[in-house]
Each structure stands twice: as C-alpha cells, then as structure tokens.
Amino acid sequence: MATAAPIFFLDVRFYLDITILFVSLAVQAVALIHCLTQRGAGFQALGTLPKGAWAAIIGVCLAITLLGQGGLLIITMIGVAAALVYMLDVRPGLKDLSDGKGFW
C-alpha cells in the first residue's frame, strides 16, 4: 500500500500539468487571434502598445509554451499574464472604441 502513493502522485501531477498546458494554450491563442483581427489604429487611440508589440509578445510566448509543452513554466506564466492583460485591459478598450460592434 505504501508503494502506491508515489505512482498515484505522478498520475495526478501528469493530469494537472496537461490541464494547465491546455488552459494556458487556449488563453494565449484566443488573445493572439483577437489581437491579429483588430485594426492597428485602435491600439494607438488607446495609448497602449502597438498591435505588433502585443502580437509579438503573445505569439512568442505561445510558441515557446507550445514547443516546450509547458516545461518552461516561467515563460508560460508570462505568456498567460500578457494574454490576460490584453484580454482584460486592451480588448474592452478596443470594443469601446468600435461602439461595441467589434469582432468579439
């Protein structure tokens, strides 16, 4: 019975790692797709980073997360943080600029 605990631990950790990987990939992919479908002038009107900078930050972190399969955890967390900042700060501003009739 005592030997089953490490095996169970490894299974749980594997499933948690896979879940975190898929959630982080989804958040970053949605943010990148939204960023690429917006007009660049809206970013300048908001006074935030240009569209290319947001796309580069999120895209590079997404690629590193995808290629590293979540193994480079600090880059994955930076990518998720950048994607969340974009989705929670920049996206509503872009939506307000387009009178709520934006793509999303």
Secondary structure as UniProt FT lines:
FT   TURN            2..3
FT   HELIX           4..36
FT   HELIX           40..46
FT   HELIX           51..68
FT   TURN            69..70
FT   HELIX           73..85
FT   HELIX           86..90
FT   HELIX           91..97
FT   TURN            98..100
//
